[in-house]
């Protein structure tokens, strides 16, 4: 029975755009290769950090939500520790309240996007 | 003169006791998200410290979830560990 996890990771701002995409696809491929199916992934782009990490004050935030076996997480975190592009990551197990919160939040994203579009237009 | 009653410069206002309530129980929120820091800012003071229950009035069960969420938020640099004039 695989449980639902949510991982937020931050990439160093030094990377160019395609390096960021490459890093994200590397994570997604690692997830797929080891039998975790990705439910949802978000890119929050470049954001200011509340305190400097590794002497950097901004970072690319990525969120990925997936279903996996329990023992997969140790491998995944080891992989992320090895990757220097990832400055920091946090994996959280999702209970049922968290899951339906995430689903509700996912439906709101299109509304937020077209709100922003409407605001811009 | 001794029995002249004490006159105050201005009327003393009795602090009306505002009944505190746990906002999570009242609004039926079940999950506190560690990513949405605008909501968590309500639970930390200017220096970034977590506010005690007696100030925010939250119940014990949700105060624990708030502190877990704030600590996770601090880990992913969404909230500061130490801040000055955060608000």
N, CA and C atoms of all chains as a GROMACS GRO file, in nm:
protein
  624
    1UNK      N    1   0.088  -0.116   0.000
    1UNK     CA    2   0.000   0.000   0.000
    1UNK      C    3   0.092   0.122   0.000
    2UNK      N    4   0.092   0.199  -0.111
    2UNK     CA    5   0.185   0.311  -0.105
    2UNK      C    6   0.113   0.435  -0.054
    3UNK      N    7   0.186   0.506   0.027
    3UNK     CA    8   0.125   0.624   0.091
    3UNK      C    9   0.164   0.748   0.008
    4UNK      N   10   0.095   0.857   0.042
    4UNK     CA   11   0.110   0.980  -0.037
    4UNK      C   12   0.212   1.068   0.035
    5UNK      N   13   0.309   1.120  -0.043
    5UNK     CA   14   0.409   1.210   0.016
    5UNK      C   15   0.410   1.340  -0.061
    6UNK      N   16   0.463   1.443   0.003
    6UNK     CA   17   0.477   1.572  -0.064
    6UNK      C   18   0.616   1.624  -0.033
    7UNK      N   19   0.689   1.660  -0.136
    7UNK     CA   20   0.826   1.707  -0.115
    7UNK      C   21   0.840   1.847  -0.172
    8UNK      N   22   0.897   1.937  -0.092
    8UNK     CA   23   0.929   2.071  -0.141
    8UNK      C   24   1.080   2.077  -0.148
    9UNK      N   25   1.136   2.119  -0.262
    9UNK     CA   26   1.282   2.134  -0.264
    9UNK      C   27   1.318   2.266  -0.330
   10UNK      N   28   1.435   2.319  -0.290
   10UNK     CA   29   1.478   2.452  -0.334
   10UNK      C   30   1.606   2.434  -0.414
   11UNK      N   31   1.610   2.493  -0.535
   11UNK     CA   32   1.730   2.484  -0.620
   11UNK      C   33   1.807   2.614  -0.609
   12UNK      N   34   1.938   2.603  -0.625
   12UNK     CA   35   2.022   2.724  -0.611
   12UNK      C   36   1.985   2.822  -0.723
   13UNK      N   37   1.987   2.952  -0.694
   13UNK     CA   38   1.949   3.051  -0.797
   13UNK      C   39   2.055   3.067  -0.904
   14UNK      N   40   2.173   3.004  -0.885
   14UNK     CA   41   2.282   3.026  -0.980
   14UNK      C   42   2.246   2.962  -1.114
   15UNK      N   43   2.154   2.866  -1.113
   15UNK     CA   44   2.128   2.788  -1.234
   15UNK      C   45   2.056   2.874  -1.338
   16UNK      N   46   2.085   2.845  -1.465
   16UNK     CA   47   2.007   2.912  -1.572
   16UNK      C   48   1.877   2.835  -1.587
   17UNK      N   49   1.789   2.890  -1.672
   17UNK     CA   50   1.653   2.833  -1.680
   17UNK      C   51   1.656   2.688  -1.721
   18UNK      N   52   1.738   2.657  -1.823
   18UNK     CA   53   1.728   2.517  -1.868
   18UNK      C   54   1.795   2.424  -1.767
   19UNK      N   55   1.891   2.477  -1.689
   19UNK     CA   56   1.948   2.391  -1.585
   19UNK      C   57   1.843   2.360  -1.479
   20UNK      N   58   1.757   2.460  -1.452
   20UNK     CA   59   1.651   2.436  -1.354
   20UNK      C   60   1.559   2.326  -1.406
   21UNK      N   61   1.520   2.340  -1.536
   21UNK     CA   62   1.429   2.237  -1.594
   21UNK      C   63   1.494   2.102  -1.588
   22UNK      N   64   1.626   2.100  -1.620
   22UNK     CA   65   1.697   1.972  -1.623
   22UNK      C   66   1.696   1.911  -1.483
   23UNK      N   67   1.719   1.995  -1.380
   23UNK     CA   68   1.722   1.943  -1.243
   23UNK      C   69   1.584   1.886  -1.206
   24UNK      N   70   1.479   1.958  -1.247
   24UNK     CA   71   1.344   1.913  -1.211
   24UNK      C   72   1.313   1.782  -1.283
   25UNK      N   73   1.349   1.775  -1.412
   25UNK     CA   74   1.320   1.650  -1.484
   25UNK      C   75   1.402   1.536  -1.426
   26UNK      N   76   1.524   1.568  -1.377
   26UNK     CA   77   1.605   1.461  -1.316
   26UNK      C   78   1.530   1.403  -1.196
   27UNK      N   79   1.471   1.491  -1.115
   27UNK     CA   80   1.398   1.442  -0.997
   27UNK      C   81   1.278   1.360  -1.041
   28UNK      N   82   1.204   1.412  -1.141
   28UNK     CA   83   1.084   1.340  -1.184
   28UNK      C   84   1.120   1.203  -1.242
   29UNK      N   85   1.232   1.199  -1.320
   29UNK     CA   86   1.270   1.069  -1.377
   29UNK      C   87   1.307   0.972  -1.266
   30UNK      N   88   1.378   1.025  -1.164
   30UNK     CA   89   1.416   0.935  -1.054
   30UNK      C   90   1.291   0.879  -0.987
   31UNK      N   91   1.190   0.965  -0.972
   31UNK     CA   92   1.065   0.919  -0.909
   31UNK      C   93   1.001   0.810  -0.995
   32UNK      N   94   0.992   0.838  -1.127
   32UNK     CA   95   0.922   0.740  -1.215
   32UNK      C   96   1.000   0.611  -1.218
   33UNK      N   97   1.134   0.623  -1.225
   33UNK     CA   98   1.216   0.501  -1.241
   33UNK      C   99   1.193   0.408  -1.122
   34UNK      N  100   1.175   0.465  -1.003
   34UNK     CA  101   1.163   0.380  -0.885
   34UNK      C  102   1.018   0.354  -0.847
   35UNK      N  103   0.926   0.366  -0.943
   35UNK     CA  104   0.791   0.319  -0.920
   35UNK      C  105   0.707   0.411  -0.836
   36UNK      N  106   0.743   0.540  -0.830
   36UNK     CA  107   0.655   0.633  -0.758
   36UNK      C  108   0.576   0.708  -0.863
   37UNK      N  109   0.443   0.713  -0.849
   37UNK     CA  110   0.371   0.789  -0.953
   37UNK      C  111   0.342   0.928  -0.902
   38UNK      N  112   0.381   1.024  -0.985
   38UNK     CA  113   0.371   1.165  -0.946
   38UNK      C  114   0.226   1.208  -0.965
   39UNK      N  115   0.167   1.262  -0.859
   39UNK     CA  116   0.027   1.305  -0.868
   39UNK      C  117   0.020   1.448  -0.920
   40UNK      N  118   0.113   1.529  -0.869
   40UNK     CA  119   0.098   1.672  -0.900
   40UNK      C  120   0.230   1.738  -0.875
   41UNK      N  121   0.266   1.837  -0.958
   41UNK     CA  122   0.391   1.907  -0.928
   41UNK      C  123   0.370   2.054  -0.957
   42UNK      N  124   0.437   2.138  -0.879
   42UNK     CA  125   0.418   2.283  -0.891
   42UNK      C  126   0.555   2.349  -0.899
   43UNK      N  127   0.560   2.462  -0.967
   43UNK     CA  128   0.685   2.537  -0.976
   43UNK      C  129   0.655   2.676  -0.925
   44UNK      N  130   0.714   2.716  -0.811
   44UNK     CA  131   0.684   2.848  -0.760
   44UNK      C  132   0.783   2.951  -0.811
   45UNK      N  133   0.881   2.904  -0.890
   45UNK     CA  134   0.976   3.000  -0.949
   45UNK      C  135   1.071   3.055  -0.846
   46UNK      N  136   1.132   3.169  -0.883
   46UNK     CA  137   1.236   3.228  -0.798
   46UNK      C  138   1.167   3.301  -0.683
   47UNK      N  139   1.202   3.265  -0.560
   47UNK     CA  140   1.142   3.334  -0.446
   47UNK      C  141   1.253   3.376  -0.351
   48UNK      N  142   1.223   3.482  -0.273
   48UNK     CA  143   1.324   3.528  -0.176
   48UNK      C  144   1.319   3.435  -0.055
   49UNK      N  145   1.438   3.400  -0.004
   49UNK     CA  146   1.441   3.313   0.114
   49UNK      C  147   1.432   3.401   0.239
   50UNK      N  148   1.378   3.345   0.346
   50UNK     CA  149   1.363   3.424   0.468
   50UNK      C  150   1.498   3.444   0.534
   51UNK      N  151   1.593   3.355   0.508
   51UNK     CA  152   1.730   3.371   0.562
   51UNK      C  153   1.823   3.310   0.459
   52UNK      N  154   1.948   3.359   0.450
   52UNK     CA  155   2.036   3.307   0.344
   52UNK      C  156   2.070   3.161   0.367
   53UNK      N  157   2.062   3.081   0.259
   53UNK     CA  158   2.106   2.942   0.261
   53UNK      C  159   2.227   2.934   0.171
   54UNK      N  160   2.336   2.876   0.220
   54UNK     CA  161   2.461   2.866   0.143
   54UNK      C  162   2.495   3.002   0.080
   55UNK      N  163   2.484   3.106   0.158
   55UNK     CA  164   2.519   3.243   0.116
   55UNK      C  165   2.431   3.293   0.002
   56UNK      N  166   2.315   3.228  -0.022
   56UNK     CA  167   2.230   3.278  -0.132
   56UNK      C  168   2.098   3.322  -0.071
   57UNK      N  169   2.039   3.428  -0.128
   57UNK     CA  170   1.919   3.480  -0.062
   57UNK      C  171   1.794   3.452  -0.143
   58UNK      N  172   1.808   3.387  -0.261
   58UNK     CA  173   1.686   3.350  -0.335
   58UNK      C  174   1.700   3.205  -0.379
   59UNK      N  175   1.591   3.147  -0.425
   59UNK     CA  176   1.597   3.007  -0.467
   59UNK      C  177   1.477   2.971  -0.550
   60UNK      N  178   1.491   2.868  -0.634
   60UNK     CA  179   1.378   2.819  -0.714
   60UNK      C  180   1.306   2.714  -0.631
   61UNK      N  181   1.179   2.741  -0.603
   61UNK     CA  182   1.101   2.648  -0.520
   61UNK      C  183   1.026   2.551  -0.610
   62UNK      N  184   1.033   2.421  -0.578
   62UNK     CA  185   0.957   2.319  -0.653
   62UNK      C  186   0.880   2.234  -0.554
   63UNK      N  187   0.759   2.198  -0.593
   63UNK     CA  188   0.680   2.109  -0.507
   63UNK      C  189   0.643   1.988  -0.591
   64UNK      N  190   0.655   1.868  -0.531
   64UNK     CA  191   0.611   1.748  -0.606
   64UNK      C  192   0.535   1.658  -0.508
   65UNK      N  193   0.421   1.608  -0.557
   65UNK     CA  194   0.335   1.525  -0.472
   65UNK      C  195   0.326   1.390  -0.540
   66UNK      N  196   0.356   1.281  -0.465
   66UNK     CA  197   0.364   1.151  -0.532
   66UNK      C  198   0.322   1.042  -0.434
   67UNK      N  199   0.295   0.926  -0.492
   67UNK     CA  200   0.262   0.809  -0.410
   67UNK      C  201   0.378   0.712  -0.422
   68UNK      N  202   0.424   0.661  -0.306
   68UNK     CA  203   0.543   0.573  -0.314
   68UNK      C  204   0.540   0.477  -0.196
   69UNK      N  205   0.630   0.376  -0.206
   69UNK     CA  206   0.645   0.284  -0.093
   69UNK      C  207   0.722   0.356   0.018
   70UNK      N  208   0.715   0.299   0.139
   70UNK     CA  209   0.782   0.366   0.250
   70UNK      C  210   0.932   0.368   0.234
   71UNK      N  211   0.989   0.253   0.182
   71UNK     CA  212   1.136   0.247   0.183
   71UNK      C  213   1.195   0.329   0.069
   72UNK      N  214   1.111   0.379  -0.019
   72UNK     CA  215   1.164   0.459  -0.131
   72UNK      C  216   1.218   0.592  -0.083
   73UNK      N  217   1.162   0.643   0.029
   73UNK     CA  218   1.193   0.781   0.070
   73UNK      C  219   1.341   0.794   0.105
   74UNK      N  220   1.398   0.690   0.171
   74UNK     CA  221   1.540   0.702   0.210
   74UNK      C  222   1.626   0.715   0.085
   75UNK      N  223   1.592   0.637  -0.017
   75UNK     CA  224   1.672   0.643  -0.143
   75UNK      C  225   1.658   0.781  -0.205
   76UNK      N  226   1.532   0.829  -0.204
   76UNK     CA  227   1.505   0.957  -0.271
   76UNK      C  228   1.581   1.070  -0.200
   77UNK      N  229   1.581   1.069  -0.068
   77UNK     CA  230   1.647   1.177   0.005
   77UNK      C  231   1.798   1.165  -0.013
   78UNK      N  232   1.849   1.042  -0.018
   78UNK     CA  233   1.993   1.026  -0.042
   78UNK      C  234   2.029   1.086  -0.177
   79UNK      N  235   1.943   1.060  -0.276
   79UNK     CA  236   1.967   1.113  -0.411
   79UNK      C  237   1.968   1.265  -0.408
   80UNK      N  238   1.875   1.322  -0.332
   80UNK     CA  239   1.869   1.469  -0.330
   80UNK      C  240   1.988   1.526  -0.255
   81UNK      N  241   2.036   1.453  -0.155
   81UNK     CA  242   2.154   1.504  -0.082
   81UNK      C  243   2.274   1.507  -0.176
   82UNK      N  244   2.280   1.410  -0.268
   82UNK     CA  245   2.397   1.404  -0.356
   82UNK      C  246   2.394   1.517  -0.458
   83UNK      N  247   2.269   1.559  -0.495
   83UNK     CA  248   2.258   1.657  -0.604
   83UNK      C  249   2.291   1.794  -0.547
   84UNK      N  250   2.403   1.858  -0.595
   84UNK     CA  251   2.439   1.988  -0.535
   84UNK      C  252   2.341   2.097  -0.577
   85UNK      N  253   2.265   2.077  -0.685
   85UNK     CA  254   2.177   2.187  -0.728
   85UNK      C  255   2.066   2.209  -0.627
   86UNK      N  256   2.034   2.100  -0.550
   86UNK     CA  257   1.923   2.113  -0.454
   86UNK      C  258   1.982   2.160  -0.322
   87UNK      N  259   1.941   2.281  -0.280
   87UNK     CA  260   1.997   2.336  -0.156
   87UNK      C  261   1.930   2.275  -0.034
   88UNK      N  262   1.793   2.258  -0.046
   88UNK     CA  263   1.723   2.211   0.072
   88UNK      C  264   1.598   2.140   0.028
   89UNK      N  265   1.555   2.038   0.104
   89UNK     CA  266   1.432   1.968   0.067
   89UNK      C  267   1.360   1.927   0.194
   90UNK      N  268   1.229   1.905   0.182
   90UNK     CA  269   1.150   1.862   0.297
   90UNK      C  270   1.044   1.767   0.247
   91UNK      N  271   1.047   1.641   0.295
   91UNK     CA  272   0.948   1.542   0.254
   91UNK      C  273   0.848   1.525   0.368
   92UNK      N  274   0.719   1.529   0.333
   92UNK     CA  275   0.617   1.522   0.437
   92UNK      C  276   0.519   1.413   0.400
   93UNK      N  277   0.485   1.330   0.497
   93UNK     CA  278   0.383   1.228   0.472
   93UNK      C  279   0.248   1.296   0.482
   94UNK      N  280   0.156   1.258   0.391
   94UNK     CA  281   0.030   1.329   0.388
   94UNK      C  282  -0.080   1.246   0.453
   95UNK      N  283  -0.146   1.300   0.557
   95UNK     CA  284  -0.262   1.227   0.611
   95UNK      C  285  -0.387   1.271   0.534
   96UNK      N  286  -0.503   1.217   0.576
   96UNK     CA  287  -0.619   1.238   0.487
   96UNK      C  288  -0.660   1.384   0.483
   97UNK      N  289  -0.643   1.457   0.597
   97UNK     CA  290  -0.679   1.599   0.590
   97UNK      C  291  -0.588   1.672   0.494
   98UNK      N  292  -0.457   1.633   0.498
   98UNK     CA  293  -0.361   1.701   0.411
   98UNK      C  294  -0.396   1.673   0.265
   99UNK      N  295  -0.439   1.546   0.238
   99UNK     CA  296  -0.464   1.509   0.098
   99UNK      C  297  -0.581   1.590   0.045
  100UNK      N  298  -0.693   1.598   0.122
  100UNK     CA  299  -0.805   1.670   0.059
  100UNK      C  300  -0.779   1.820   0.061
  101UNK      N  301  -0.692   1.867   0.154
  101UNK     CA  302  -0.654   2.009   0.145
  101UNK      C  303  -0.578   2.034   0.015
  102UNK      N  304  -0.484   1.940  -0.017
  102UNK     CA  305  -0.404   1.960  -0.139
  102UNK      C  306  -0.495   1.956  -0.261
  103UNK      N  307  -0.592   1.863  -0.260
  103UNK     CA  308  -0.680   1.856  -0.378
  103UNK      C  309  -0.761   1.985  -0.392
  104UNK      N  310  -0.812   2.035  -0.277
  104UNK     CA  311  -0.890   2.160  -0.286
  104UNK      C  312  -0.801   2.270  -0.341
  105UNK      N  313  -0.676   2.272  -0.291
  105UNK     CA  314  -0.585   2.380  -0.331
  105UNK      C  315  -0.557   2.368  -0.480
  106UNK      N  316  -0.552   2.241  -0.528
  106UNK     CA  317  -0.519   2.223  -0.669
  106UNK      C  318  -0.630   2.279  -0.755
  107UNK      N  319  -0.756   2.266  -0.712
  107UNK     CA  320  -0.863   2.320  -0.797
  107UNK      C  321  -0.859   2.472  -0.795
  108UNK      N  322  -0.803   2.530  -0.685
  108UNK     CA  323  -0.808   2.676  -0.682
  108UNK      C  324  -0.703   2.736  -0.773
  109UNK      N  325  -0.597   2.659  -0.808
  109UNK     CA  326  -0.487   2.720  -0.883
  109UNK      C  327  -0.537   2.780  -1.015
  110UNK      N  328  -0.618   2.706  -1.097
  110UNK     CA  329  -0.665   2.770  -1.220
  110UNK      C  330  -0.741   2.898  -1.189
  111UNK      N  331  -0.825   2.896  -1.082
  111UNK     CA  332  -0.898   3.022  -1.055
  111UNK      C  333  -0.798   3.132  -1.024
  112UNK      N  334  -0.694   3.098  -0.943
  112UNK     CA  335  -0.600   3.205  -0.908
  112UNK      C  336  -0.532   3.254  -1.034
  113UNK      N  337  -0.500   3.158  -1.126
  113UNK     CA  338  -0.428   3.202  -1.246
  113UNK      C  339  -0.518   3.295  -1.328
  114UNK      N  340  -0.645   3.254  -1.349
  114UNK     CA  341  -0.719   3.346  -1.436
  114UNK      C  342  -0.756   3.473  -1.362
  115UNK      N  343  -0.755   3.466  -1.226
  115UNK     CA  344  -0.771   3.596  -1.157
  115UNK      C  345  -0.653   3.685  -1.190
  116UNK      N  346  -0.531   3.626  -1.182
  116UNK     CA  347  -0.412   3.708  -1.209
  116UNK      C  348  -0.418   3.758  -1.353
  117UNK      N  349  -0.461   3.670  -1.446
  117UNK     CA  350  -0.467   3.713  -1.586
  117UNK      C  351  -0.566   3.829  -1.598
  118UNK      N  352  -0.682   3.813  -1.529
  118UNK     CA  353  -0.782   3.920  -1.540
  118UNK      C  354  -0.725   4.048  -1.481
  119UNK      N  355  -0.652   4.033  -1.370
  119UNK     CA  356  -0.599   4.155  -1.307
  119UNK      C  357  -0.504   4.224  -1.404
  120UNK      N  358  -0.424   4.136  -1.475
  120UNK     CA  359  -0.325   4.199  -1.564
  120UNK      C  360  -0.397   4.265  -1.681
  121UNK      N  361  -0.499   4.197  -1.734
  121UNK     CA  362  -0.557   4.252  -1.858
  121UNK      C  363  -0.630   4.381  -1.829
  122UNK      N  364  -1.054   6.641   5.534
  122UNK     CA  365  -0.992   6.613   5.407
  122UNK      C  366  -0.974   6.462   5.391
  123UNK      N  367  -0.969   6.392   5.514
  123UNK     CA  368  -0.931   6.252   5.502
  123UNK      C  369  -1.038   6.177   5.426
  124UNK      N  370  -1.169   6.215   5.446
  124UNK     CA  371  -1.270   6.129   5.387
  124UNK      C  372  -1.301   6.172   5.243
  125UNK      N  373  -1.215   6.265   5.185
  125UNK     CA  374  -1.251   6.302   5.046
  125UNK      C  375  -1.216   6.181   4.959
  126UNK      N  376  -1.319   6.146   4.876
  126UNK     CA  377  -1.293   6.021   4.804
  126UNK      C  378  -1.183   6.048   4.699
  127UNK      N  379  -1.125   5.942   4.661
  127UNK     CA  380  -1.009   5.954   4.573
  127UNK      C  381  -1.062   5.990   4.434
  128UNK      N  382  -1.010   6.093   4.377
  128UNK     CA  383  -1.054   6.128   4.242
  128UNK      C  384  -0.945   6.087   4.144
  129UNK      N  385  -0.988   6.021   4.034
  129UNK     CA  386  -0.888   5.981   3.935
  129UNK      C  387  -0.876   6.090   3.830
  130UNK      N  388  -0.763   6.098   3.767
  130UNK     CA  389  -0.747   6.199   3.663
  130UNK      C  390  -0.846   6.169   3.551
  131UNK      N  391  -0.855   6.037   3.514
  131UNK     CA  392  -0.956   6.004   3.411
  131UNK      C  393  -1.017   5.871   3.451
  132UNK      N  394  -1.142   5.846   3.408
  132UNK     CA  395  -1.214   5.728   3.458
  132UNK      C  396  -1.134   5.599   3.426
  133UNK      N  397  -1.123   5.511   3.525
  133UNK     CA  398  -1.048   5.387   3.501
  133UNK      C  399  -1.136   5.298   3.413
  134UNK      N  400  -1.076   5.245   3.299
  134UNK     CA  401  -1.163   5.159   3.214
  134UNK      C  402  -1.135   5.014   3.253
  135UNK      N  403  -1.242   4.946   3.285
  135UNK     CA  404  -1.225   4.806   3.324
  135UNK      C  405  -1.201   4.730   3.194
  136UNK      N  406  -1.092   4.653   3.190
  136UNK     CA  407  -1.056   4.580   3.068
  136UNK      C  408  -1.166   4.474   3.044
  137UNK      N  409  -1.249   4.496   2.939
  137UNK     CA  410  -1.360   4.400   2.918
  137UNK      C  411  -1.294   4.271   2.868
  138UNK      N  412  -1.332   4.161   2.930
  138UNK     CA  413  -1.262   4.034   2.904
  138UNK      C  414  -1.313   3.980   2.769
  139UNK      N  415  -1.228   3.988   2.660
  139UNK     CA  416  -1.272   3.938   2.529
  139UNK      C  417  -1.262   3.786   2.535
  140UNK      N  418  -1.368   3.720   2.506
  140UNK     CA  419  -1.371   3.574   2.519
  140UNK      C  420  -1.284   3.518   2.406
  141UNK      N  421  -1.179   3.443   2.444
  141UNK     CA  422  -1.087   3.390   2.342
  141UNK      C  423  -1.146   3.260   2.288
  142UNK      N  424  -1.122   3.232   2.159
  142UNK     CA  425  -1.173   3.106   2.105
  142UNK      C  426  -1.067   3.048   2.013
  143UNK      N  427  -1.076   2.919   1.991
  143UNK     CA  428  -0.978   2.853   1.904
  143UNK      C  429  -1.031   2.865   1.762
  144UNK      N  430  -0.959   2.942   1.679
  144UNK     CA  431  -1.012   2.972   1.545
  144UNK      C  432  -1.023   2.847   1.462
  145UNK      N  433  -0.942   2.744   1.492
  145UNK     CA  434  -0.948   2.624   1.408
  145UNK      C  435  -1.076   2.546   1.437
  146UNK      N  436  -1.110   2.538   1.569
  146UNK     CA  437  -1.234   2.465   1.601
  146UNK      C  438  -1.353   2.539   1.543
  147UNK      N  439  -1.348   2.674   1.558
  147UNK     CA  440  -1.464   2.752   1.515
  147UNK      C  441  -1.480   2.740   1.363
  148UNK      N  442  -1.372   2.750   1.288
  148UNK     CA  443  -1.386   2.752   1.141
  148UNK      C  444  -1.376   2.611   1.085
  149UNK      N  445  -1.350   2.512   1.174
  149UNK     CA  446  -1.348   2.376   1.125
  149UNK      C  447  -1.230   2.347   1.035
  150UNK      N  448  -1.118   2.420   1.054
  150UNK     CA  449  -0.999   2.390   0.974
  150UNK      C  450  -0.935   2.265   1.033
  151UNK      N  451  -0.897   2.172   0.946
  151UNK     CA  452  -0.840   2.049   1.000
  151UNK      C  453  -0.691   2.042   0.975
  152UNK      N  454  -0.646   2.106   0.866
  152UNK     CA  455  -0.505   2.091   0.830
  152UNK      C  456  -0.444   2.230   0.821
  153UNK      N  457  -0.326   2.248   0.885
  153UNK     CA  458  -0.256   2.377   0.880
  153UNK      C  459  -0.139   2.357   0.784
  154UNK      N  460  -0.138   2.436   0.678
  154UNK     CA  461  -0.039   2.415   0.573
  154UNK      C  462   0.089   2.490   0.608
  155UNK      N  463   0.203   2.420   0.597
  155UNK     CA  464   0.330   2.484   0.633
  155UNK      C  465   0.381   2.572   0.519
  156UNK      N  466   0.316   2.561   0.403
  156UNK     CA  467   0.368   2.639   0.290
  156UNK      C  468   0.307   2.778   0.286
  157UNK      N  469   0.186   2.794   0.342
  157UNK     CA  470   0.122   2.925   0.320
  157UNK      C  471   0.157   3.013   0.439
  158UNK      N  472   0.263   3.093   0.421
  158UNK     CA  473   0.322   3.163   0.535
  158UNK      C  474   0.238   3.284   0.576
  159UNK      N  475   0.153   3.334   0.484
  159UNK     CA  476   0.073   3.451   0.524
  159UNK      C  477  -0.017   3.414   0.642
  160UNK      N  478  -0.068   3.290   0.638
  160UNK     CA  479  -0.155   3.248   0.748
  160UNK      C  480  -0.072   3.226   0.874
  161UNK      N  481   0.049   3.169   0.855
  161UNK     CA  482   0.130   3.137   0.974
  161UNK      C  483   0.185   3.263   1.039
  162UNK      N  484   0.192   3.374   0.963
  162UNK     CA  485   0.245   3.498   1.023
  162UNK      C  486   0.159   3.541   1.141
  163UNK      N  487   0.032   3.498   1.141
  163UNK     CA  488  -0.056   3.540   1.252
  163UNK      C  489  -0.013   3.475   1.383
  164UNK      N  490   0.068   3.366   1.372
  164UNK     CA  491   0.099   3.291   1.494
  164UNK      C  492   0.241   3.314   1.540
  165UNK      N  493   0.311   3.408   1.476
  165UNK     CA  494   0.447   3.435   1.526
  165UNK      C  495   0.457   3.585   1.552
  166UNK      N  496   0.546   3.622   1.648
  166UNK     CA  497   0.554   3.765   1.682
  166UNK      C  498   0.660   3.832   1.595
  167UNK      N  499   0.694   3.956   1.630
  167UNK     CA  500   0.782   4.031   1.539
  167UNK      C  501   0.918   3.964   1.528
  168UNK      N  502   0.963   3.898   1.638
  168UNK     CA  503   1.096   3.836   1.627
  168UNK      C  504   1.088   3.698   1.562
  169UNK      N  505   0.971   3.656   1.515
  169UNK     CA  506   0.962   3.526   1.452
  169UNK      C  507   0.937   3.414   1.550
  170UNK      N  508   0.910   3.449   1.676
  170UNK     CA  509   0.884   3.343   1.775
  170UNK      C  510   0.738   3.299   1.767
  171UNK      N  511   0.711   3.173   1.804
  171UNK     CA  512   0.574   3.122   1.800
  171UNK      C  513   0.500   3.180   1.920
  172UNK      N  514   0.380   3.232   1.894
  172UNK     CA  515   0.303   3.295   2.002
  172UNK      C  516   0.245   3.187   2.092
  173UNK      N  517   0.238   3.212   2.223
  173UNK     CA  518   0.184   3.111   2.315
  173UNK      C  519   0.033   3.100   2.302
  174UNK      N  520  -0.021   2.991   2.354
  174UNK     CA  521  -0.165   2.965   2.342
  174UNK      C  522  -0.244   3.070   2.416
  175UNK      N  523  -0.190   3.120   2.529
  175UNK     CA  524  -0.271   3.214   2.607
  175UNK      C  525  -0.293   3.341   2.529
  176UNK      N  526  -0.204   3.370   2.430
  176UNK     CA  527  -0.223   3.492   2.352
  176UNK      C  528  -0.317   3.463   2.235
  177UNK      N  529  -0.290   3.352   2.164
  177UNK     CA  530  -0.373   3.329   2.045
  177UNK      C  531  -0.502   3.256   2.080
  178UNK      N  532  -0.505   3.189   2.195
  178UNK     CA  533  -0.630   3.126   2.234
  178UNK      C  534  -0.657   2.995   2.163
  179UNK      N  535  -0.556   2.939   2.094
  179UNK     CA  536  -0.585   2.815   2.021
  179UNK      C  537  -0.581   2.698   2.119
  180UNK      N  538  -0.650   2.590   2.080
  180UNK     CA  539  -0.655   2.473   2.170
  180UNK      C  540  -0.524   2.398   2.158
  181UNK      N  541  -0.501   2.306   2.253
  181UNK     CA  542  -0.373   2.238   2.260
  181UNK      C  543  -0.345   2.158   2.134
  182UNK      N  544  -0.449   2.091   2.085
  182UNK     CA  545  -0.432   2.004   1.968
  182UNK      C  546  -0.383   2.086   1.849
  183UNK      N  547  -0.442   2.203   1.828
  183UNK     CA  548  -0.405   2.281   1.709
  183UNK      C  549  -0.280   2.362   1.734
  184UNK      N  550  -0.250   2.397   1.860
  184UNK     CA  551  -0.125   2.467   1.886
  184UNK      C  552  -0.007   2.379   1.847
  185UNK      N  553  -0.018   2.248   1.874
  185UNK     CA  554   0.091   2.157   1.835
  185UNK      C  555   0.106   2.157   1.683
  186UNK      N  556  -0.008   2.154   1.610
  186UNK     CA  557   0.001   2.152   1.463
  186UNK      C  558   0.057   2.282   1.412
  187UNK      N  559   0.020   2.393   1.477
  187UNK     CA  560   0.074   2.522   1.433
  187UNK      C  561   0.225   2.523   1.453
  188UNK      N  562   0.272   2.472   1.566
  188UNK     CA  563   0.417   2.479   1.591
  188UNK      C  564   0.490   2.387   1.493
  189UNK      N  565   0.430   2.271   1.460
  189UNK     CA  566   0.496   2.183   1.361
  189UNK      C  567   0.501   2.253   1.226
  190UNK      N  568   0.390   2.319   1.190
  190UNK     CA  569   0.385   2.386   1.059
  190UNK      C  570   0.486   2.500   1.055
  191UNK      N  571   0.497   2.577   1.165
  191UNK     CA  572   0.592   2.689   1.166
  191UNK      C  573   0.734   2.636   1.155
  192UNK      N  574   0.762   2.527   1.226
  192UNK     CA  575   0.900   2.475   1.221
  192UNK      C  576   0.932   2.423   1.081
  193UNK      N  577   0.833   2.362   1.017
  193UNK     CA  578   0.859   2.316   0.879
  193UNK      C  579   0.877   2.436   0.787
  194UNK      N  580   0.794   2.540   0.810
  194UNK     CA  581   0.808   2.660   0.727
  194UNK      C  582   0.945   2.723   0.744
  195UNK      N  583   0.995   2.719   0.866
  195UNK     CA  584   1.129   2.776   0.888
  195UNK      C  585   1.233   2.692   0.814
  196UNK      N  586   1.213   2.559   0.812
  196UNK     CA  587   1.314   2.473   0.748
  196UNK      C  588   1.325   2.506   0.600
  197UNK      N  589   1.208   2.529   0.533
  197UNK     CA  590   1.219   2.556   0.389
  197UNK      C  591   1.225   2.706   0.366
  198UNK      N  592   1.274   2.781   0.463
  198UNK     CA  593   1.305   2.923   0.446
  198UNK      C  594   1.186   3.004   0.399
  199UNK      N  595   1.066   2.960   0.439
  199UNK     CA  596   0.949   3.041   0.406
  199UNK      C  597   0.924   3.136   0.524
  200UNK      N  598   0.965   3.090   0.644
  200UNK     CA  599   0.954   3.176   0.764
  200UNK      C  600   1.096   3.189   0.820
  201UNK      N  601   1.130   3.304   0.881
  201UNK     CA  602   1.264   3.317   0.937
  201UNK      C  603   1.273   3.251   1.074
  202UNK      N  604   1.398   3.212   1.111
  202UNK     CA  605   1.415   3.161   1.248
  202UNK      C  606   1.416   3.279   1.344
  203UNK      N  607   1.493   3.383   1.303
  203UNK     CA  608   1.501   3.501   1.389
  203UNK      C  609   1.477   3.621   1.299
  204UNK      N  610   1.389   3.710   1.340
  204UNK     CA  611   1.360   3.824   1.252
  204UNK      C  612   1.346   3.946   1.340
  205UNK      N  613   1.365   4.066   1.278
  205UNK     CA  614   1.334   4.187   1.356
  205UNK      C  615   1.235   4.268   1.274
  206UNK      N  616   1.130   4.312   1.343
  206UNK     CA  617   1.021   4.387   1.279
  206UNK      C  618   0.975   4.312   1.153
  207UNK      N  619   0.929   4.190   1.183
  207UNK     CA  620   0.890   4.102   1.072
  207UNK      C  621   0.767   4.156   1.000
  208UNK      N  622   0.671   4.206   1.079
  208UNK     CA  623   0.540   4.239   1.020
  208UNK      C  624   0.555   4.355   0.923
   0.00000   0.00000   0.00000
